[in-house]
Amino acid sequence: TAFLHGHLSETVYMTQPKGFKDSVNPDHVCHLQKALYGLKQVPRQWYNMFTNTLLSLGFTHSQSDPSLFIYIKAQVCIYLLVYVDDM
C-alpha cells in the first residue's frame, strides 16, 4: 500500500474501471488525483517522496548507491537500504 501514498507529478487519465461504469456517461474518463497500482511512474514517485522524507530527517545518500541512506549522529549510526518492487 506504500505506492498509494505517492503523489502524481503529471496529469493522468484512465478509462472507467469495470464495475464502476457511469451508465449516463460510459465514454467519460477518470482524472486521477492520487497514485494507483500499475502506473509506471508510481514506484519512482513513491521513492522520491520517501527520499525527501529521509533527507529531511538528517539521512544522507551513499555515494556508491542511491538506495542506501545513512544517518550518523553522536553514537547512533543507521544504514537503511531501500528496494522497490512493483509486482
Distance bins in CASP14 RR format, pairs under 12 A and 6 or more apart:
PFRMAT RR
TARGET T0000
AUTHOR 0000-0000-0000
RMODE 2
METHOD distances of the structure
MODEL  1
1 34 0 0 0 0 0 1 0 0 0 0 0
1 35 0 0 0 0 0 1 0 0 0 0 0
1 36 0 0 0 0 0 1 0 0 0 0 0
1 37 0 0 0 0 1 0 0 0 0 0 0
1 42 0 0 0 0 0 1 0 0 0 0 0
1 46 0 0 0 0 0 1 0 0 0 0 0
2 35 0 0 0 0 1 0 0 0 0 0 0
2 37 0 0 0 0 0 1 0 0 0 0 0
2 42 0 0 0 0 1 0 0 0 0 0 0
2 43 0 0 0 0 1 0 0 0 0 0 0
2 45 0 0 0 0 0 1 0 0 0 0 0
2 46 1 0 1 0 0 0 0 0 0 0 0
2 47 0 0 0 0 1 0 0 0 0 0 0
2 49 0 0 0 0 1 0 0 0 0 0 0
2 50 1 0 0 1 0 0 0 0 0 0 0
2 53 0 0 0 0 0 1 0 0 0 0 0
2 82 0 0 0 0 0 1 0 0 0 0 0
2 83 0 0 0 0 0 1 0 0 0 0 0
2 84 0 0 0 0 1 0 0 0 0 0 0
2 85 0 0 0 0 0 1 0 0 0 0 0
2 86 0 0 0 0 0 1 0 0 0 0 0
3 34 0 0 0 0 1 0 0 0 0 0 0
3 35 1 0 1 0 0 0 0 0 0 0 0
3 36 0 0 0 0 1 0 0 0 0 0 0
3 37 1 0 0 1 0 0 0 0 0 0 0
3 38 0 0 0 0 1 0 0 0 0 0 0
3 39 0 0 0 0 1 0 0 0 0 0 0
3 40 0 0 0 0 0 1 0 0 0 0 0
3 41 0 0 0 0 0 1 0 0 0 0 0
3 42 1 0 1 0 0 0 0 0 0 0 0
3 43 1 0 0 1 0 0 0 0 0 0 0
3 44 0 0 0 0 0 1 0 0 0 0 0
3 45 0 0 0 0 1 0 0 0 0 0 0
3 46 1 0 1 0 0 0 0 0 0 0 0
3 47 0 0 0 0 1 0 0 0 0 0 0
3 49 0 0 0 0 0 1 0 0 0 0 0
3 50 0 0 0 0 0 1 0 0 0 0 0
3 84 0 0 0 0 1 0 0 0 0 0 0
3 85 0 0 0 0 0 1 0 0 0 0 0
3 86 1 0 0 1 0 0 0 0 0 0 0
3 87 0 0 0 0 0 1 0 0 0 0 0
4 32 0 0 0 0 0 1 0 0 0 0 0
4 33 0 0 0 0 0 1 0 0 0 0 0
4 34 1 0 0 1 0 0 0 0 0 0 0
4 35 1 0 1 0 0 0 0 0 0 0 0
4 36 1 0 0 1 0 0 0 0 0 0 0
4 37 1 0 0 1 0 0 0 0 0 0 0
4 38 0 0 0 0 0 1 0 0 0 0 0
4 39 0 0 0 0 0 1 0 0 0 0 0
4 42 0 0 0 0 1 0 0 0 0 0 0
4 43 0 0 0 0 0 1 0 0 0 0 0
4 45 0 0 0 0 0 1 0 0 0 0 0
4 46 0 0 0 0 1 0 0 0 0 0 0
4 49 0 0 0 0 0 1 0 0 0 0 0
4 86 0 0 0 0 0 1 0 0 0 0 0
5 34 0 0 0 0 1 0 0 0 0 0 0
5 35 1 0 0 1 0 0 0 0 0 0 0
5 36 0 0 0 0 0 1 0 0 0 0 0
5 37 0 0 0 0 0 1 0 0 0 0 0
5 42 0 0 0 0 0 1 0 0 0 0 0
5 45 0 0 0 0 1 0 0 0 0 0 0
5 46 1 0 0 1 0 0 0 0 0 0 0
5 47 0 0 0 0 0 1 0 0 0 0 0
5 48 0 0 0 0 0 1 0 0 0 0 0
5 49 1 0 0 1 0 0 0 0 0 0 0
5 50 0 0 0 0 1 0 0 0 0 0 0
5 53 0 0 0 0 0 1 0 0 0 0 0
6 32 0 0 0 0 0 1 0 0 0 0 0
6 33 0 0 0 0 0 1 0 0 0 0 0
6 34 1 0 0 1 0 0 0 0 0 0 0
6 35 1 0 1 0 0 0 0 0 0 0 0
6 36 0 0 0 0 0 1 0 0 0 0 0
6 37 0 0 0 0 0 1 0 0 0 0 0
6 39 0 0 0 0 0 1 0 0 0 0 0
6 41 0 0 0 0 1 0 0 0 0 0 0
6 42 1 0 0 1 0 0 0 0 0 0 0
6 43 0 0 0 0 1 0 0 0 0 0 0
6 44 0 0 0 0 1 0 0 0 0 0 0
6 45 1 0 1 0 0 0 0 0 0 0 0
6 46 1 0 1 0 0 0 0 0 0 0 0
6 47 0 0 0 0 1 0 0 0 0 0 0
6 48 0 0 0 0 1 0 0 0 0 0 0
6 49 1 0 1 0 0 0 0 0 0 0 0
6 50 0 0 0 0 1 0 0 0 0 0 0
6 52 0 0 0 0 0 1 0 0 0 0 0
6 53 0 0 0 0 0 1 0 0 0 0 0
6 84 0 0 0 0 0 1 0 0 0 0 0
7 32 0 0 0 0 0 1 0 0 0 0 0
7 33 0 0 0 0 1 0 0 0 0 0 0
7 34 1 0 0 1 0 0 0 0 0 0 0
7 35 1 0 0 1 0 0 0 0 0 0 0
7 39 0 0 0 0 0 1 0 0 0 0 0
7 41 0 0 0 0 0 1 0 0 0 0 0
7 42 0 0 0 0 0 1 0 0 0 0 0
7 44 0 0 0 0 0 1 0 0 0 0 0
7 45 1 0 0 1 0 0 0 0 0 0 0
7 46 0 0 0 0 1 0 0 0 0 0 0
7 48 0 0 0 0 1 0 0 0 0 0 0
7 49 1 0 0 1 0 0 0 0 0 0 0
7 50 0 0 0 0 0 1 0 0 0 0 0
7 52 0 0 0 0 0 1 0 0 0 0 0
8 14 0 0 0 0 0 1 0 0 0 0 0
8 31 0 0 0 0 0 1 0 0 0 0 0
8 32 1 0 0 1 0 0 0 0 0 0 0
8 33 1 0 0 1 0 0 0 0 0 0 0
8 34 1 0 0 1 0 0 0 0 0 0 0
8 35 1 0 1 0 0 0 0 0 0 0 0
8 36 0 0 0 0 1 0 0 0 0 0 0
8 39 1 0 0 1 0 0 0 0 0 0 0
8 40 0 0 0 0 0 1 0 0 0 0 0
8 41 1 0 0 1 0 0 0 0 0 0 0
8 42 0 0 0 0 1 0 0 0 0 0 0
8 44 0 0 0 0 0 1 0 0 0 0 0
8 45 1 0 0 1 0 0 0 0 0 0 0
8 46 0 0 0 0 0 1 0 0 0 0 0
8 48 0 0 0 0 0 1 0 0 0 0 0
8 49 0 0 0 0 0 1 0 0 0 0 0
9 32 0 0 0 0 0 1 0 0 0 0 0
9 35 0 0 0 0 0 1 0 0 0 0 0
9 39 0 0 0 0 0 1 0 0 0 0 0
9 41 1 0 0 1 0 0 0 0 0 0 0
9 42 0 0 0 0 0 1 0 0 0 0 0
9 44 0 0 0 0 1 0 0 0 0 0 0
9 45 1 0 0 1 0 0 0 0 0 0 0
9 46 0 0 0 0 0 1 0 0 0 0 0
9 48 0 0 0 0 1 0 0 0 0 0 0
9 49 0 0 0 0 0 1 0 0 0 0 0
10 31 0 0 0 0 0 1 0 0 0 0 0
10 32 0 0 0 0 1 0 0 0 0 0 0
10 35 0 0 0 0 0 1 0 0 0 0 0
10 39 0 0 0 0 0 1 0 0 0 0 0
10 40 0 0 0 0 0 1 0 0 0 0 0
10 41 1 0 0 1 0 0 0 0 0 0 0
10 42 0 0 0 0 0 1 0 0 0 0 0
10 44 0 0 0 0 0 1 0 0 0 0 0
10 45 0 0 0 0 1 0 0 0 0 0 0
11 29 0 0 0 0 0 1 0 0 0 0 0
11 30 0 0 0 0 0 1 0 0 0 0 0
11 31 1 0 0 1 0 0 0 0 0 0 0
11 32 0 0 0 0 1 0 0 0 0 0 0
11 33 0 0 0 0 0 1 0 0 0 0 0
11 41 0 0 0 0 0 1 0 0 0 0 0
12 29 0 0 0 0 0 1 0 0 0 0 0
12 30 0 0 0 0 1 0 0 0 0 0 0
12 31 1 0 0 1 0 0 0 0 0 0 0
12 32 1 0 1 0 0 0 0 0 0 0 0
12 33 0 0 0 0 1 0 0 0 0 0 0
12 34 0 0 0 0 1 0 0 0 0 0 0
12 35 0 0 0 0 1 0 0 0 0 0 0
12 36 0 0 0 0 1 0 0 0 0 0 0
12 38 0 0 0 0 0 1 0 0 0 0 0
12 39 1 0 0 1 0 0 0 0 0 0 0
12 40 0 0 0 0 0 1 0 0 0 0 0
12 41 0 0 0 0 1 0 0 0 0 0 0
12 42 0 0 0 0 1 0 0 0 0 0 0
12 45 0 0 0 0 0 1 0 0 0 0 0
13 28 0 0 0 0 1 0 0 0 0 0 0
13 29 1 0 1 0 0 0 0 0 0 0 0
13 30 1 0 0 1 0 0 0 0 0 0 0
13 31 1 0 1 0 0 0 0 0 0 0 0
13 32 1 0 0 1 0 0 0 0 0 0 0
13 33 0 0 0 0 0 1 0 0 0 0 0
13 36 0 0 0 0 0 1 0 0 0 0 0
13 39 0 0 0 0 0 1 0 0 0 0 0
14 20 0 0 0 0 0 1 0 0 0 0 0
14 28 0 0 0 0 0 1 0 0 0 0 0
14 29 1 0 0 1 0 0 0 0 0 0 0
14 30 1 0 1 0 0 0 0 0 0 0 0
14 31 0 0 0 0 1 0 0 0 0 0 0
14 32 1 0 0 1 0 0 0 0 0 0 0
14 33 0 0 0 0 0 1 0 0 0 0 0
14 35 0 0 0 0 0 1 0 0 0 0 0
14 36 1 0 0 1 0 0 0 0 0 0 0
14 37 0 0 0 0 0 1 0 0 0 0 0
14 38 0 0 0 0 0 1 0 0 0 0 0
14 39 0 0 0 0 1 0 0 0 0 0 0
15 21 0 0 0 0 1 0 0 0 0 0 0
15 22 0 0 0 0 0 1 0 0 0 0 0
15 26 0 0 0 0 1 0 0 0 0 0 0
15 27 0 0 0 0 1 0 0 0 0 0 0
15 28 0 0 0 0 1 0 0 0 0 0 0
15 29 1 0 1 0 0 0 0 0 0 0 0
15 30 1 0 0 1 0 0 0 0 0 0 0
15 31 0 0 0 0 0 1 0 0 0 0 0
15 32 0 0 0 0 0 1 0 0 0 0 0
16 22 1 0 0 1 0 0 0 0 0 0 0
16 23 0 0 0 0 0 1 0 0 0 0 0
16 24 0 0 0 0 0 1 0 0 0 0 0
16 25 0 0 0 0 1 0 0 0 0 0 0
16 26 1 0 0 1 0 0 0 0 0 0 0
16 27 0 0 0 0 1 0 0 0 0 0 0
16 28 1 0 0 1 0 0 0 0 0 0 0
16 29 1 0 0 1 0 0 0 0 0 0 0
16 30 1 0 0 1 0 0 0 0 0 0 0
16 31 0 0 0 0 0 1 0 0 0 0 0
17 29 0 0 0 0 0 1 0 0 0 0 0
17 30 1 0 0 1 0 0 0 0 0 0 0
17 32 0 0 0 0 0 1 0 0 0 0 0
17 36 0 0 0 0 1 0 0 0 0 0 0
18 26 0 0 0 0 0 1 0 0 0 0 0
19 26 0 0 0 0 0 1 0 0 0 0 0
20 26 0 0 0 0 0 1 0 0 0 0 0
20 28 0 0 0 0 0 1 0 0 0 0 0
20 30 0 0 0 0 1 0 0 0 0 0 0
21 27 0 0 0 0 1 0 0 0 0 0 0
21 28 0 0 0 0 1 0 0 0 0 0 0
21 29 0 0 0 0 0 1 0 0 0 0 0
21 30 0 0 0 0 0 1 0 0 0 0 0
22 28 1 0 0 1 0 0 0 0 0 0 0
22 29 0 0 0 0 0 1 0 0 0 0 0
22 30 0 0 0 0 1 0 0 0 0 0 0
30 36 0 0 0 0 1 0 0 0 0 0 0
32 38 0 0 0 0 0 1 0 0 0 0 0
32 39 1 0 0 1 0 0 0 0 0 0 0
32 41 0 0 0 0 0 1 0 0 0 0 0
32 42 0 0 0 0 0 1 0 0 0 0 0
32 45 0 0 0 0 0 1 0 0 0 0 0
34 42 0 0 0 0 1 0 0 0 0 0 0
34 45 0 0 0 0 0 1 0 0 0 0 0
34 46 0 0 0 0 0 1 0 0 0 0 0
34 49 0 0 0 0 0 1 0 0 0 0 0
35 41 1 0 0 1 0 0 0 0 0 0 0
35 42 1 0 1 0 0 0 0 0 0 0 0
35 43 0 0 0 0 1 0 0 0 0 0 0
35 44 0 0 0 0 0 1 0 0 0 0 0
35 45 1 0 1 0 0 0 0 0 0 0 0
35 46 1 0 0 1 0 0 0 0 0 0 0
35 47 0 0 0 0 0 1 0 0 0 0 0
35 48 0 0 0 0 0 1 0 0 0 0 0
35 49 0 0 0 0 1 0 0 0 0 0 0
35 86 0 0 0 0 0 1 0 0 0 0 0
36 42 1 0 0 1 0 0 0 0 0 0 0
36 45 0 0 0 0 0 1 0 0 0 0 0
36 46 0 0 0 0 0 1 0 0 0 0 0
36 86 0 0 0 0 0 1 0 0 0 0 0
37 43 0 0 0 0 0 1 0 0 0 0 0
37 46 0 0 0 0 0 1 0 0 0 0 0
37 86 1 0 0 1 0 0 0 0 0 0 0
37 87 0 0 0 0 1 0 0 0 0 0 0
38 45 0 0 0 0 0 1 0 0 0 0 0
38 86 1 0 0 1 0 0 0 0 0 0 0
38 87 0 0 0 0 0 1 0 0 0 0 0
39 45 0 0 0 0 1 0 0 0 0 0 0
39 46 0 0 0 0 0 1 0 0 0 0 0
39 86 0 0 0 0 1 0 0 0 0 0 0
40 86 0 0 0 0 1 0 0 0 0 0 0
41 47 0 0 0 0 0 1 0 0 0 0 0
41 48 0 0 0 0 1 0 0 0 0 0 0
41 86 0 0 0 0 0 1 0 0 0 0 0
42 48 0 0 0 0 0 1 0 0 0 0 0
42 49 0 0 0 0 0 1 0 0 0 0 0
42 84 0 0 0 0 1 0 0 0 0 0 0
42 86 1 0 0 1 0 0 0 0 0 0 0
43 49 0 0 0 0 0 1 0 0 0 0 0
43 50 0 0 0 0 0 1 0 0 0 0 0
43 67 0 0 0 0 0 1 0 0 0 0 0
43 82 0 0 0 0 0 1 0 0 0 0 0
43 83 0 0 0 0 0 1 0 0 0 0 0
43 84 1 0 1 0 0 0 0 0 0 0 0
43 85 0 0 0 0 1 0 0 0 0 0 0
43 86 1 0 1 0 0 0 0 0 0 0 0
43 87 0 0 0 0 0 1 0 0 0 0 0
44 50 0 0 0 0 0 1 0 0 0 0 0
44 51 0 0 0 0 0 1 0 0 0 0 0
44 84 0 0 0 0 1 0 0 0 0 0 0
44 86 0 0 0 0 1 0 0 0 0 0 0
45 51 0 0 0 0 0 1 0 0 0 0 0
45 52 0 0 0 0 0 1 0 0 0 0 0
45 84 0 0 0 0 0 1 0 0 0 0 0
45 86 0 0 0 0 0 1 0 0 0 0 0
46 52 0 0 0 0 0 1 0 0 0 0 0
46 53 0 0 0 0 0 1 0 0 0 0 0
46 82 0 0 0 0 1 0 0 0 0 0 0
46 84 1 0 0 1 0 0 0 0 0 0 0
46 85 0 0 0 0 0 1 0 0 0 0 0
46 86 0 0 0 0 1 0 0 0 0 0 0
47 53 0 0 0 0 0 1 0 0 0 0 0
47 54 0 0 0 0 0 1 0 0 0 0 0
47 61 0 0 0 0 0 1 0 0 0 0 0
47 66 0 0 0 0 1 0 0 0 0 0 0
47 67 0 0 0 0 1 0 0 0 0 0 0
47 69 0 0 0 0 0 1 0 0 0 0 0
47 82 1 0 0 1 0 0 0 0 0 0 0
47 83 0 0 0 0 0 1 0 0 0 0 0
47 84 1 0 1 0 0 0 0 0 0 0 0
47 85 0 0 0 0 0 1 0 0 0 0 0
47 86 0 0 0 0 0 1 0 0 0 0 0
48 54 0 0 0 0 0 1 0 0 0 0 0
48 55 0 0 0 0 0 1 0 0 0 0 0
48 66 0 0 0 0 0 1 0 0 0 0 0
48 82 0 0 0 0 0 1 0 0 0 0 0
48 84 0 0 0 0 0 1 0 0 0 0 0
49 55 0 0 0 0 0 1 0 0 0 0 0
49 56 0 0 0 0 0 1 0 0 0 0 0
49 82 0 0 0 0 0 1 0 0 0 0 0
49 84 0 0 0 0 0 1 0 0 0 0 0
50 56 0 0 0 0 0 1 0 0 0 0 0
50 57 0 0 0 0 0 1 0 0 0 0 0
50 59 0 0 0 0 0 1 0 0 0 0 0
50 66 0 0 0 0 0 1 0 0 0 0 0
50 67 0 0 0 0 0 1 0 0 0 0 0
50 69 0 0 0 0 1 0 0 0 0 0 0
50 80 0 0 0 0 1 0 0 0 0 0 0
50 82 1 0 0 1 0 0 0 0 0 0 0
50 83 0 0 0 0 0 1 0 0 0 0 0
50 84 0 0 0 0 1 0 0 0 0 0 0
51 57 0 0 0 0 0 1 0 0 0 0 0
51 58 0 0 0 0 0 1 0 0 0 0 0
51 59 0 0 0 0 1 0 0 0 0 0 0
51 60 0 0 0 0 0 1 0 0 0 0 0
51 61 1 0 0 1 0 0 0 0 0 0 0
51 66 0 0 0 0 1 0 0 0 0 0 0
51 67 0 0 0 0 1 0 0 0 0 0 0
51 68 0 0 0 0 0 1 0 0 0 0 0
51 69 1 0 0 1 0 0 0 0 0 0 0
51 80 0 0 0 0 0 1 0 0 0 0 0
51 82 0 0 0 0 1 0 0 0 0 0 0
51 84 0 0 0 0 0 1 0 0 0 0 0
52 58 0 0 0 0 0 1 0 0 0 0 0
52 59 0 0 0 0 0 1 0 0 0 0 0
52 61 0 0 0 0 0 1 0 0 0 0 0
52 69 0 0 0 0 0 1 0 0 0 0 0
53 59 0 0 0 0 1 0 0 0 0 0 0
53 69 0 0 0 0 0 1 0 0 0 0 0
53 80 0 0 0 0 0 1 0 0 0 0 0
53 82 0 0 0 0 0 1 0 0 0 0 0
54 60 0 0 0 0 1 0 0 0 0 0 0
54 61 0 0 0 0 1 0 0 0 0 0 0
54 62 0 0 0 0 0 1 0 0 0 0 0
54 66 0 0 0 0 0 1 0 0 0 0 0
54 67 0 0 0 0 0 1 0 0 0 0 0
54 68 0 0 0 0 0 1 0 0 0 0 0
54 69 1 0 1 0 0 0 0 0 0 0 0
54 70 0 0 0 0 1 0 0 0 0 0 0
54 71 0 0 0 0 1 0 0 0 0 0 0
54 78 0 0 0 0 0 1 0 0 0 0 0
54 79 0 0 0 0 0 1 0 0 0 0 0
54 80 1 0 0 1 0 0 0 0 0 0 0
54 81 0 0 0 0 0 1 0 0 0 0 0
54 82 0 0 0 0 1 0 0 0 0 0 0
55 61 1 0 0 1 0 0 0 0 0 0 0
55 66 0 0 0 0 0 1 0 0 0 0 0
55 69 0 0 0 0 1 0 0 0 0 0 0
55 70 0 0 0 0 0 1 0 0 0 0 0
55 71 0 0 0 0 0 1 0 0 0 0 0
55 80 0 0 0 0 0 1 0 0 0 0 0
56 69 0 0 0 0 0 1 0 0 0 0 0
56 71 0 0 0 0 0 1 0 0 0 0 0
57 69 0 0 0 0 1 0 0 0 0 0 0
57 70 0 0 0 0 0 1 0 0 0 0 0
57 71 1 0 0 1 0 0 0 0 0 0 0
57 73 0 0 0 0 0 1 0 0 0 0 0
57 78 0 0 0 0 1 0 0 0 0 0 0
57 80 0 0 0 0 0 1 0 0 0 0 0
58 69 0 0 0 0 1 0 0 0 0 0 0
58 70 0 0 0 0 1 0 0 0 0 0 0
58 71 1 0 0 1 0 0 0 0 0 0 0
58 72 0 0 0 0 1 0 0 0 0 0 0
58 73 1 0 0 1 0 0 0 0 0 0 0
58 76 0 0 0 0 0 1 0 0 0 0 0
58 78 0 0 0 0 0 1 0 0 0 0 0
58 80 0 0 0 0 0 1 0 0 0 0 0
59 67 0 0 0 0 0 1 0 0 0 0 0
59 68 0 0 0 0 1 0 0 0 0 0 0
59 69 1 0 1 0 0 0 0 0 0 0 0
59 70 1 0 0 1 0 0 0 0 0 0 0
59 71 1 0 1 0 0 0 0 0 0 0 0
59 72 0 0 0 0 1 0 0 0 0 0 0
59 73 0 0 0 0 0 1 0 0 0 0 0
59 76 0 0 0 0 0 1 0 0 0 0 0
59 77 0 0 0 0 0 1 0 0 0 0 0
59 78 1 0 0 1 0 0 0 0 0 0 0
59 79 0 0 0 0 1 0 0 0 0 0 0
59 80 1 0 0 1 0 0 0 0 0 0 0
59 81 0 0 0 0 0 1 0 0 0 0 0
59 82 0 0 0 0 0 1 0 0 0 0 0
60 66 0 0 0 0 0 1 0 0 0 0 0
60 68 0 0 0 0 1 0 0 0 0 0 0
60 69 1 0 0 1 0 0 0 0 0 0 0
60 70 1 0 1 0 0 0 0 0 0 0 0
60 71 1 0 0 1 0 0 0 0 0 0 0
60 72 0 0 0 0 1 0 0 0 0 0 0
60 73 0 0 0 0 0 1 0 0 0 0 0
60 77 0 0 0 0 0 1 0 0 0 0 0
60 78 0 0 0 0 0 1 0 0 0 0 0
60 79 0 0 0 0 0 1 0 0 0 0 0
60 80 0 0 0 0 0 1 0 0 0 0 0
61 67 0 0 0 0 1 0 0 0 0 0 0
61 68 1 0 0 1 0 0 0 0 0 0 0
61 69 1 0 0 1 0 0 0 0 0 0 0
61 70 1 0 0 1 0 0 0 0 0 0 0
61 71 0 0 0 0 0 1 0 0 0 0 0
61 79 0 0 0 0 0 1 0 0 0 0 0
61 80 0 0 0 0 0 1 0 0 0 0 0
61 81 0 0 0 0 0 1 0 0 0 0 0
61 82 0 0 0 0 0 1 0 0 0 0 0
62 68 1 1 0 0 0 0 0 0 0 0 0
62 69 1 0 0 1 0 0 0 0 0 0 0
62 70 1 0 1 0 0 0 0 0 0 0 0
62 71 0 0 0 0 0 1 0 0 0 0 0
62 72 0 0 0 0 0 1 0 0 0 0 0
62 79 0 0 0 0 1 0 0 0 0 0 0
62 80 0 0 0 0 1 0 0 0 0 0 0
62 81 0 0 0 0 1 0 0 0 0 0 0
62 82 0 0 0 0 0 1 0 0 0 0 0
63 69 0 0 0 0 0 1 0 0 0 0 0
63 70 0 0 0 0 1 0 0 0 0 0 0
64 70 0 0 0 0 0 1 0 0 0 0 0
64 81 0 0 0 0 0 1 0 0 0 0 0
65 79 0 0 0 0 0 1 0 0 0 0 0
65 80 0 0 0 0 0 1 0 0 0 0 0
65 81 1 0 0 1 0 0 0 0 0 0 0
65 82 0 0 0 0 1 0 0 0 0 0 0
65 83 0 0 0 0 0 1 0 0 0 0 0
66 81 0 0 0 0 0 1 0 0 0 0 0
66 82 0 0 0 0 1 0 0 0 0 0 0
66 83 0 0 0 0 0 1 0 0 0 0 0
66 84 0 0 0 0 0 1 0 0 0 0 0
67 79 0 0 0 0 0 1 0 0 0 0 0
67 80 0 0 0 0 1 0 0 0 0 0 0
67 81 1 0 0 1 0 0 0 0 0 0 0
67 82 1 0 1 0 0 0 0 0 0 0 0
67 83 1 0 0 1 0 0 0 0 0 0 0
67 84 0 0 0 0 1 0 0 0 0 0 0
67 85 0 0 0 0 0 1 0 0 0 0 0
68 78 0 0 0 0 0 1 0 0 0 0 0
68 79 1 0 0 1 0 0 0 0 0 0 0
68 80 1 0 0 1 0 0 0 0 0 0 0
68 81 1 0 1 0 0 0 0 0 0 0 0
68 82 1 0 0 1 0 0 0 0 0 0 0
68 83 0 0 0 0 0 1 0 0 0 0 0
69 77 0 0 0 0 0 1 0 0 0 0 0
69 78 0 0 0 0 1 0 0 0 0 0 0
69 79 1 0 0 1 0 0 0 0 0 0 0
69 80 1 0 1 0 0 0 0 0 0 0 0
69 81 1 0 0 1 0 0 0 0 0 0 0
69 82 1 0 0 1 0 0 0 0 0 0 0
70 76 0 0 0 0 0 1 0 0 0 0 0
70 77 1 0 0 1 0 0 0 0 0 0 0
70 78 1 0 0 1 0 0 0 0 0 0 0
70 79 1 0 1 0 0 0 0 0 0 0 0
70 80 1 0 0 1 0 0 0 0 0 0 0
70 81 0 0 0 0 0 1 0 0 0 0 0
71 77 1 0 0 1 0 0 0 0 0 0 0
71 78 1 0 1 0 0 0 0 0 0 0 0
71 79 0 0 0 0 1 0 0 0 0 0 0
71 80 1 0 0 1 0 0 0 0 0 0 0
72 78 1 0 0 1 0 0 0 0 0 0 0
72 79 0 0 0 0 1 0 0 0 0 0 0
72 80 0 0 0 0 0 1 0 0 0 0 0
END
